[in-house]
Amino acid sequence: MGKGFRGTIVDHPDFDAGSDAEALYNAMKGFGSDKDAILDLITSRSNAQRQEIRTAYKSQYGKDLIDDLKYELTGKFERLIVGLMRPPAYHDAKEIKDAIKGAGTDEKCLIEILASRTNEQIHNLVAAYKDAYGRDIEESIIGDTSGHFRKMLVVLLQGTREEDDVVSEDLVEQDAQDLYDAGEAQWGTDEAKFIMLLGNRSVTHLQLVFDEYHKIAEKSIEDSIKSELSGDFERLMLAVVQCIWSKPMFFARRLYKSMKGLGTADNTLIRIMVSRAEIDMLDIRECFRLRYEKSLYNMIQDDTSGEYKRTLLKLCGGDDDMAGEFFPEAAQIAYKMWEISATTKVQLRGTLRPYQNFDPASDAQALRKAMKGFGTDEETIIDIVANRSNEQRQEIRQTFKSLLGRDLMADLKSELSKNLQRLILGLMMTPAEFDAKMMKKAMEVHRIICDGTMEPSQNLI
């Protein structure tokens, strides 16, 4: 298990492939099948363990486990269980094969997979597709797509993006300027420049380039792509940018869109839940709750049914709304996203930097004005707080007190509500204050559970 593991499915501690193969065989023999036994076993084993079960099943019974599961199960539940039984690369290969076979192409599937996979995952996908279907995946995709959309897909299929620790400091400004010159600064668009840079530069490098681009263009790279590009090519490039910023947030958006409104995009829902369960499902859950103020668990619960629902909920791994009263995840995630820096070849990797024309007195007065009178100007508050470093926010707090004789934190608490209040207050705290607050909340939960004073409706399990 990798150091950065943020999945919900882990190796079963008392694993016995032969015993599990026998249990699955017994669950499918005779009249009907024990679907609960099948889903409970498969969702409590890692993918690597499932492959051992497949091997044991064939050795013990001379049959292919996936073939038997397809025969015994039906519909969405079958697709989900079978998807879990395939190795990740072969699951991606099957999804792409399905996306391009027959009349029409599922471009959204191609975009989702190829924009989000690492170099290693891409290389494994290419090999798996060749092994499973006897054809190069590049040939299949070229034959089913066209234009700049096809060119970018081919670039992504090479799996040659620079690794995350590769940052060319001297090229950050140049790349940002090249992107600007290729789009906003001229009549027409140089799509080749967008393809070359967004398809090959490292994630860390591109994050810095996007920040620099915003300064040059006075608009985000996403807004420029929307105005300069179109169709499937636009959607692909936006997906690449979103994955550069945050893959968990990209998948949280995809999951929400798959379930909102009338009907459910089950193929998308299944594909994401299967492919991310052992990678970053915990982060996806946090991003989902931050963005939509509802847990992924609850949305799945409301939108699906039967064994299909039970399996998806097992992959989801927990209901974040239950913990929300005690842990304001929105504040935690935003704080981490905007403040945490990591040291690689570039000292600062956070997305928030000190505001250049900083004036704490002006900011303090603007915040006071935003909270005076009838109603609250939330946009102004967000704009100021989200564009100042933590050190600058502390200066604003002090100036607010000395200039206006008021406690800024108390005023914000009284004027804002729910998740926005938690988010803004979390950002206004010093790192030490924030950590202390989180520790206090954790201790409160511990005390409630240990004392047995939690009401049934508060049960966090």
C-alpha positions as CSV (number, residue, x, y, z in Angstrom):
1,M,0.0,0.0,0.0
2,G,1.5,3.3,-1.1
3,K,2.4,6.1,1.3
4,G,-0.3,8.4,-0.1
5,F,-3.0,5.8,0.0
6,R,-6.4,7.4,0.5
7,G,-8.7,4.6,-0.6
8,T,-11.6,2.9,1.2
9,I,-10.8,-0.7,0.2
10,V,-7.8,-2.4,1.8
11,D,-6.3,-5.9,2.0
12,H,-8.4,-8.3,4.1
13,P,-6.3,-9.3,7.1
14,D,-7.2,-13.0,7.2
15,F,-7.2,-13.6,3.5
16,D,-7.5,-17.1,2.1
17,A,-8.0,-17.2,-1.7
18,G,-9.1,-20.9,-1.7
19,S,-11.6,-20.3,1.0
20,D,-13.0,-17.2,-0.7
21,A,-13.3,-19.1,-4.0
22,E,-15.2,-21.8,-2.3
23,A,-17.5,-19.3,-0.6
24,L,-18.3,-17.6,-4.0
25,Y,-18.9,-21.0,-5.7
26,N,-21.4,-22.0,-2.9
27,A,-23.1,-18.6,-3.2
28,M,-23.7,-19.2,-6.9
29,K,-24.6,-23.0,-7.0
30,G,-28.1,-24.3,-7.0
31,F,-31.2,-22.3,-7.7
32,G,-30.6,-18.6,-7.5
33,S,-27.6,-16.9,-6.0
34,D,-26.7,-15.4,-2.6
35,K,-26.1,-11.8,-3.8
36,D,-25.4,-10.5,-0.3
37,A,-22.6,-13.0,0.3
38,I,-21.1,-12.1,-3.1
39,L,-21.1,-8.4,-2.6
40,D,-19.9,-8.6,1.0
41,L,-16.9,-10.8,0.1
42,I,-15.9,-8.9,-3.0
43,T,-16.1,-5.4,-1.5
44,S,-14.0,-6.5,1.5
45,R,-11.1,-7.7,-0.6
46,S,-8.5,-5.6,-2.4
47,N,-8.2,-5.9,-6.2
48,A,-4.9,-7.8,-5.8
49,Q,-6.7,-10.3,-3.5
50,R,-9.6,-10.6,-6.0
51,Q,-7.1,-11.7,-8.7
52,E,-5.8,-14.4,-6.4
53,I,-9.4,-15.5,-5.8
54,R,-10.0,-15.7,-9.6
55,T,-6.9,-17.9,-10.0
56,A,-8.0,-20.2,-7.1
57,Y,-11.5,-20.4,-8.5
58,K,-10.2,-21.6,-11.8
59,S,-7.8,-24.1,-10.2
60,Q,-10.5,-25.5,-7.9
61,Y,-13.5,-25.6,-10.2
62,G,-12.1,-25.4,-13.8
63,K,-14.3,-22.4,-14.5
64,D,-13.8,-18.6,-15.0
65,L,-15.1,-16.7,-12.0
66,I,-16.1,-13.6,-14.1
67,D,-18.0,-15.8,-16.5
68,D,-20.0,-17.3,-13.6
69,L,-20.7,-13.9,-12.1
70,K,-22.0,-12.7,-15.4
71,Y,-24.3,-15.7,-15.7
72,E,-25.6,-15.4,-12.1
73,L,-26.0,-11.6,-11.8
74,T,-27.8,-9.1,-13.9
75,G,-28.0,-5.4,-14.8
76,K,-26.1,-2.7,-13.0
77,F,-25.2,-4.9,-10.1
78,E,-23.5,-7.4,-12.5
79,R,-21.6,-4.6,-14.2
80,L,-20.4,-3.2,-10.9
81,I,-19.3,-6.6,-9.4
82,V,-17.6,-7.7,-12.7
83,G,-15.8,-4.3,-12.8
84,L,-14.4,-4.9,-9.4
85,M,-13.1,-8.3,-10.4
86,R,-11.0,-7.0,-13.3
87,P,-7.5,-5.7,-12.7
88,P,-7.6,-1.8,-12.9
89,A,-5.8,-1.6,-16.3
90,Y,-8.2,-4.2,-17.8
91,H,-11.2,-2.4,-16.4
92,D,-10.0,0.9,-18.0
93,A,-9.4,-1.1,-21.3
94,K,-12.9,-2.5,-21.2
95,E,-14.4,0.9,-20.6
96,I,-12.6,2.4,-23.5
97,K,-13.5,-0.5,-25.8
98,D,-17.2,0.0,-24.9
99,A,-16.9,3.7,-25.4
100,I,-15.8,3.4,-29.0
101,K,-17.6,0.3,-30.2
102,G,-20.7,0.4,-32.4
103,A,-22.4,3.5,-33.6
104,G,-21.4,6.7,-31.8
105,T,-18.6,7.3,-29.3
106,D,-18.8,8.0,-25.6
107,E,-16.3,10.9,-25.6
108,K,-17.0,11.7,-21.9
109,C,-15.6,8.2,-21.0
110,L,-12.5,8.7,-23.1
111,I,-11.9,12.2,-21.6
112,E,-12.4,11.0,-18.0
113,I,-10.0,8.1,-18.2
114,L,-7.2,9.6,-20.3
115,A,-7.2,13.0,-18.6
116,S,-6.9,11.5,-15.1
117,R,-4.5,8.6,-15.3
118,T,-0.8,8.7,-14.3
119,N,2.0,7.7,-16.7
120,E,2.2,4.2,-15.2
121,Q,-1.6,3.7,-15.4
122,I,-1.6,4.8,-19.1
123,H,1.2,2.4,-19.9
124,N,-0.6,-0.5,-18.1
125,L,-3.8,0.5,-20.0
126,V,-2.1,0.3,-23.4
127,A,-0.6,-3.1,-22.6
128,A,-3.9,-4.4,-21.2
129,Y,-5.9,-3.2,-24.3
130,K,-3.4,-5.0,-26.6
131,D,-3.6,-8.2,-24.6
132,A,-7.4,-8.2,-24.3
133,Y,-8.4,-7.1,-27.8
134,G,-5.3,-7.8,-30.0
135,R,-5.2,-4.2,-31.2
136,D,-3.3,-1.1,-30.3
137,I,-5.5,1.3,-28.4
138,E,-4.1,4.3,-30.2
139,E,-5.3,2.8,-33.5
140,S,-8.8,2.3,-32.1
141,I,-9.0,5.8,-30.8
142,I,-7.6,7.4,-33.9
143,G,-10.2,5.5,-36.0
144,D,-13.0,6.8,-33.8
145,T,-12.1,10.5,-33.2
146,S,-10.9,13.5,-35.1
147,G,-9.3,16.9,-35.1
148,H,-7.5,18.5,-32.1
149,F,-9.5,16.2,-29.8
150,R,-7.9,13.2,-31.4
151,K,-4.4,14.8,-31.3
152,M,-4.7,15.5,-27.5
153,L,-5.9,12.0,-26.8
154,V,-2.9,10.6,-28.7
155,V,-0.6,12.8,-26.7
156,L,-2.1,11.6,-23.4
157,L,-1.9,8.0,-24.5
158,Q,1.9,8.3,-24.7
159,G,2.1,8.6,-20.9
160,T,5.1,10.9,-21.2
161,R,4.0,13.7,-18.8
162,E,7.0,14.9,-16.7
163,E,7.0,13.6,-13.2
164,D,5.6,15.8,-10.4
165,D,9.0,16.8,-9.0
166,V,10.1,18.3,-12.3
167,V,9.6,22.0,-12.3
168,S,11.4,24.2,-14.8
169,E,11.4,27.5,-12.8
170,D,12.8,29.5,-15.8
171,L,10.0,28.2,-18.0
172,V,7.0,29.0,-15.8
173,E,6.6,32.5,-17.0
174,Q,7.5,31.6,-20.6
175,D,4.9,28.8,-20.7
176,A,2.2,31.1,-19.2
177,Q,3.1,33.8,-21.8
178,D,3.1,31.1,-24.6
179,L,-0.4,30.0,-23.6
180,Y,-1.6,33.6,-23.5
181,D,0.0,34.3,-26.9
182,A,-1.6,31.1,-28.3
183,G,-5.1,32.2,-27.4
184,E,-6.2,35.5,-25.8
185,A,-3.5,37.6,-27.4
186,Q,-4.3,36.7,-31.0
187,W,-7.1,36.3,-33.5
188,G,-7.7,32.6,-33.6
189,T,-6.1,29.9,-31.4
190,D,-2.8,28.0,-31.7
191,E,-4.2,24.7,-30.4
192,A,-0.9,22.9,-30.9
193,K,0.7,25.0,-28.2
194,F,-2.1,24.2,-25.7
195,I,-1.7,20.5,-26.6
196,M,2.1,20.4,-26.2
197,L,2.2,22.2,-22.8
198,L,-0.9,20.7,-21.2
199,G,-0.1,17.2,-22.4
200,N,3.5,17.0,-21.3
201,R,4.5,19.4,-18.5
202,S,4.4,18.1,-14.9
203,V,1.4,18.7,-12.6
204,T,3.4,20.9,-10.2
205,H,4.9,22.9,-13.1
206,L,1.5,23.5,-14.7
207,Q,-0.1,24.6,-11.4
208,L,2.6,27.4,-11.2
209,V,2.0,28.2,-14.9
210,F,-1.7,28.5,-14.3
211,D,-1.1,30.9,-11.5
212,E,1.2,33.0,-13.7
213,Y,-1.3,32.9,-16.5
214,H,-4.0,34.4,-14.3
215,K,-1.7,37.4,-13.6
216,I,-1.0,37.9,-17.3
217,A,-4.5,37.3,-18.7
218,E,-6.4,38.6,-15.7
219,K,-8.6,35.5,-16.1
220,S,-8.2,31.8,-15.3
221,I,-6.9,29.3,-17.8
222,E,-10.3,27.6,-17.5
223,D,-12.1,30.7,-18.6
224,S,-9.7,31.2,-21.5
225,I,-10.2,27.6,-22.7
226,K,-13.9,28.1,-22.6
227,S,-13.6,31.2,-24.8
228,E,-10.9,29.9,-27.1
229,L,-11.8,26.2,-27.7
230,S,-15.0,24.3,-28.4
231,G,-16.7,20.9,-28.4
232,D,-15.0,17.8,-27.2
233,F,-11.6,19.4,-27.5
234,E,-12.7,22.1,-25.0
235,R,-14.1,19.5,-22.6
236,L,-11.0,17.4,-22.8
237,M,-8.7,20.4,-22.1
238,L,-10.9,21.5,-19.2
239,A,-10.8,18.0,-17.7
240,V,-6.9,18.0,-18.0
241,V,-6.8,21.4,-16.2
242,Q,-9.2,20.2,-13.5
243,C,-7.1,17.1,-12.9
244,I,-3.9,19.2,-12.7
245,W,-5.5,21.3,-9.9
246,S,-7.2,18.4,-8.1
247,K,-8.1,14.9,-9.3
248,P,-10.4,14.3,-6.3
249,M,-12.4,17.4,-7.0
250,F,-12.6,16.4,-10.7
251,F,-14.1,13.1,-9.8
252,A,-16.4,14.7,-7.2
253,R,-17.8,16.8,-9.9
254,R,-18.2,13.8,-12.2
255,L,-20.0,11.8,-9.5
256,Y,-22.4,14.7,-8.8
257,K,-23.3,15.1,-12.4
258,S,-23.8,11.4,-12.8
259,M,-26.6,11.5,-10.1
260,K,-28.1,14.9,-10.2
261,G,-31.5,15.5,-11.9
262,L,-33.7,12.9,-13.5
263,G,-32.0,9.5,-14.0
264,T,-28.5,8.3,-13.2
265,A,-25.5,7.9,-15.4
266,D,-24.8,4.5,-14.0
267,N,-21.8,3.7,-16.3
268,T,-20.0,6.8,-15.0
269,L,-20.9,6.2,-11.4
270,I,-19.7,2.6,-11.6
271,R,-16.5,3.4,-13.4
272,I,-15.4,6.1,-10.9
273,M,-16.4,4.1,-7.8
274,V,-14.5,1.0,-9.1
275,S,-11.4,2.9,-10.3
276,R,-10.9,5.2,-7.3
277,A,-11.9,2.9,-4.3
278,E,-8.2,2.0,-3.7
279,I,-6.7,5.3,-4.7
280,D,-8.3,8.5,-3.4
281,M,-12.0,7.8,-2.5
282,L,-11.5,9.5,0.9
283,D,-10.4,12.7,-0.8
284,I,-13.2,12.5,-3.3
285,R,-15.7,12.2,-0.4
286,E,-14.2,15.3,1.2
287,C,-14.3,17.3,-2.0
288,F,-17.8,16.2,-2.7
289,R,-19.1,17.4,0.7
290,L,-17.1,20.7,0.4
291,R,-18.5,21.5,-3.0
292,Y,-22.1,20.3,-2.7
293,E,-22.8,20.5,1.1
294,K,-24.0,16.9,1.0
295,S,-22.1,13.6,1.5
296,L,-21.4,11.3,-1.5
297,Y,-22.8,8.5,0.7
298,N,-26.2,10.2,1.1
299,M,-26.4,11.0,-2.6
300,I,-25.7,7.4,-3.6
301,Q,-28.3,6.3,-1.0
302,D,-30.9,8.6,-2.4
303,D,-30.2,7.8,-6.1
304,T,-29.7,4.0,-6.2
305,S,-31.3,0.8,-4.8
306,G,-30.9,-2.8,-3.8
307,E,-27.7,-4.8,-4.0
308,Y,-26.3,-2.2,-6.4
309,K,-26.7,0.5,-3.8
310,R,-25.2,-1.6,-1.0
311,T,-22.1,-2.3,-3.1
312,L,-21.6,1.3,-4.0
313,L,-22.0,2.3,-0.3
314,K,-19.4,-0.3,0.6
315,L,-17.0,1.3,-1.9
316,C,-17.8,4.8,-0.7
317,G,-16.8,3.6,2.8
318,G,-18.7,6.0,5.1
319,D,-21.1,8.9,5.5
320,D,-19.3,12.3,6.0
321,D,-22.6,14.1,6.9
322,M,-22.6,12.1,10.2
323,A,-19.2,13.6,11.1
324,G,-20.0,17.0,9.8
325,E,-21.5,18.3,13.1
326,F,-18.2,17.7,14.8
327,F,-15.6,18.1,12.1
328,P,-16.1,21.1,9.7
329,E,-14.5,19.4,6.7
330,A,-15.1,22.4,4.5
331,A,-12.8,24.5,6.6
332,Q,-10.2,21.7,6.9
333,I,-10.0,21.0,3.2
334,A,-9.9,24.6,2.1
335,Y,-7.3,25.4,4.7
336,K,-5.1,22.5,3.4
337,M,-5.7,23.3,-0.3
338,W,-4.9,27.0,0.1
339,E,-2.2,27.1,2.8
340,I,-0.1,24.0,2.7
341,S,3.2,24.2,0.9
342,A,5.5,21.3,0.0
343,T,9.2,21.5,-0.7
344,T,10.4,20.2,-4.1
345,K,12.5,22.2,-6.5
346,V,10.2,25.1,-5.9
347,Q,9.9,26.3,-2.3
348,L,6.3,27.4,-2.4
349,R,3.7,25.1,-4.0
350,G,0.6,26.5,-2.3
351,T,-2.0,28.3,-4.5
352,L,-2.2,31.3,-2.1
353,R,0.5,33.9,-1.9
354,P,0.8,37.3,-0.1
355,Y,-1.4,39.9,-1.7
356,Q,0.9,42.4,-3.4
357,N,-0.9,45.7,-2.7
358,F,-1.8,44.7,0.9
359,D,-3.3,47.4,3.2
360,P,-4.7,45.9,6.4
361,A,-6.6,49.1,7.3
362,S,-8.3,49.2,4.0
363,D,-9.2,45.5,4.2
364,A,-10.5,45.9,7.8
365,Q,-12.8,48.7,6.8
366,A,-14.0,46.8,3.7
367,L,-14.8,43.8,5.8
368,R,-16.7,46.0,8.4
369,K,-18.6,47.6,5.5
370,A,-19.5,44.2,4.1
371,M,-21.1,43.3,7.5
372,K,-22.9,46.6,8.3
373,G,-26.5,47.3,7.8
374,F,-29.1,45.0,6.3
375,G,-27.7,41.8,4.9
376,T,-24.1,40.7,4.4
377,D,-21.9,41.2,1.4
378,E,-20.5,37.6,1.3
379,E,-18.8,38.1,-2.0
380,T,-16.6,40.8,-0.6
381,I,-15.7,38.8,2.5
382,I,-14.8,35.8,0.4
383,D,-12.8,37.9,-2.1
384,I,-10.7,39.5,0.7
385,V,-10.1,36.4,2.9
386,A,-9.4,34.0,0.0
387,N,-6.8,36.4,-1.6
388,R,-4.7,37.1,1.5
389,S,-2.1,34.9,3.0
390,N,-2.6,33.7,6.6
391,E,0.0,36.2,7.9
392,Q,-1.9,39.0,6.2
393,R,-5.2,37.8,7.7
394,Q,-3.7,38.0,11.2
395,E,-2.7,41.7,10.4
396,I,-6.3,42.3,9.3
397,R,-7.6,40.9,12.6
398,Q,-5.3,43.1,14.7
399,T,-6.1,46.2,12.6
400,F,-9.8,45.5,12.8
401,K,-9.5,45.4,16.6
402,S,-7.4,48.5,17.0
403,L,-9.1,50.6,14.3
404,L,-12.8,49.6,15.0
405,G,-12.6,48.3,18.5
406,R,-14.3,45.1,17.5
407,D,-13.4,41.4,17.3
408,L,-13.4,40.4,13.6
409,M,-13.9,36.7,14.4
410,A,-17.0,37.4,16.5
411,D,-18.4,39.6,13.8
412,L,-17.8,37.0,11.1
413,K,-19.4,34.3,13.3
414,S,-22.5,36.4,13.8
415,E,-22.9,37.4,10.2
416,L,-22.1,34.2,8.3
417,S,-23.9,30.8,8.5
418,K,-23.3,27.1,8.2
419,N,-20.4,25.9,5.9
420,L,-19.4,29.4,4.8
421,Q,-19.0,30.5,8.4
422,R,-16.8,27.4,9.1
423,L,-14.8,27.9,6.0
424,I,-14.0,31.6,6.6
425,L,-13.4,31.2,10.3
426,G,-11.0,28.3,9.6
427,L,-9.1,30.5,7.1
428,M,-8.9,33.4,9.6
429,M,-7.3,31.3,12.3
430,T,-3.6,30.9,12.7
431,P,-2.4,27.4,11.9
432,A,-1.9,26.7,15.6
433,E,-5.4,27.9,16.5
434,F,-6.9,25.8,13.7
435,D,-5.0,22.7,14.9
436,A,-6.1,23.3,18.5
437,K,-9.7,23.7,17.3
438,M,-9.6,20.5,15.4
439,M,-8.1,18.7,18.4
440,K,-10.8,20.0,20.7
441,K,-13.5,18.8,18.4
442,A,-11.9,15.4,18.2
443,M,-11.7,15.2,22.0
444,E,-15.4,16.2,22.2
445,V,-16.4,13.3,19.9
446,H,-14.2,10.9,21.9
447,R,-15.8,12.0,25.1
448,I,-19.4,11.7,23.8
449,I,-18.7,8.2,22.4
450,C,-16.9,7.0,25.5
451,D,-19.5,8.4,27.9
452,G,-22.3,6.8,25.9
453,T,-24.2,10.2,25.7
454,M,-24.6,10.2,22.0
455,E,-28.2,10.0,20.8
456,P,-29.0,7.4,18.2
457,S,-29.4,10.1,15.5
458,Q,-25.8,11.2,16.3
459,N,-24.3,7.8,15.8
460,L,-21.1,8.3,13.7
461,I,-20.5,4.7,12.9
